[in-house]
């Protein structure tokens, strides 16, 4: 009985690991380092006009209609 339990435990452990690898939990976002976050914030601060240009055509279309 003890040998069967050990074999079953090993099998269950391997199957659990395989299932986790196939179906990872996606509730947690991918880690972004502090340096990467600072870099992204700097890029966003350097290009605020791009965000405004993306919204500008939508408002002009509404005014034309």
N, C-alpha and C positions, 0 to 999 in steps of 0.2 A: 504494500500500500504506500509506503513512504517513497519508494522509487517512482511509482506512478505519479504521485503528487509533485515530486521534483520535476519530472519530465513535463507534466501539465503546466506547472508554474513557468518553466522556461519557455514553453510554446506560447502561453498566454502573453508573456512579457514581450516576446518577439512580434506577435501579432499586433499588440497594442502600439508598439513603436512603428510598425509598418503602416498601420491605419493613421497614426498621427502624421506621418510623412506624406501620405497620400492626401489627407484632408486636414490641412493645418487650420488652426483657428484664425479667423481673419478679423476678429474684433479689435485686435491690437494693431495700431498703425506701425508702419516701418520706422525704425529708429533713424533720426536725423541728428547728426552731431552738432554740437554748439557752433563750431566753425562754419558748417554748412548752413545753419540757420542764419548766422550773421551775414554770410555771403548772399543768401537769398534776400534778406532784408535790405542790404546795401544795393542790390540790383533793382529792387522794387522802388527804393527811394531815388535812385538815379534815373529811373524811367517812369515818372508819374504821368508824363504826357501820353504814353502808350495806353494807359488805362482810360484816360479821358477821351482819346481818339476812338477807342472801341465803343464808347457810349455815345459819342457825338453823332454818328450816322443814324442811329436809331431815333434820336430826338428830331433830326432834320426830316426824316421820313414821316414822322407823325405830324409835323408842322405842314408838310407839303400836302398831305392827304386831307 
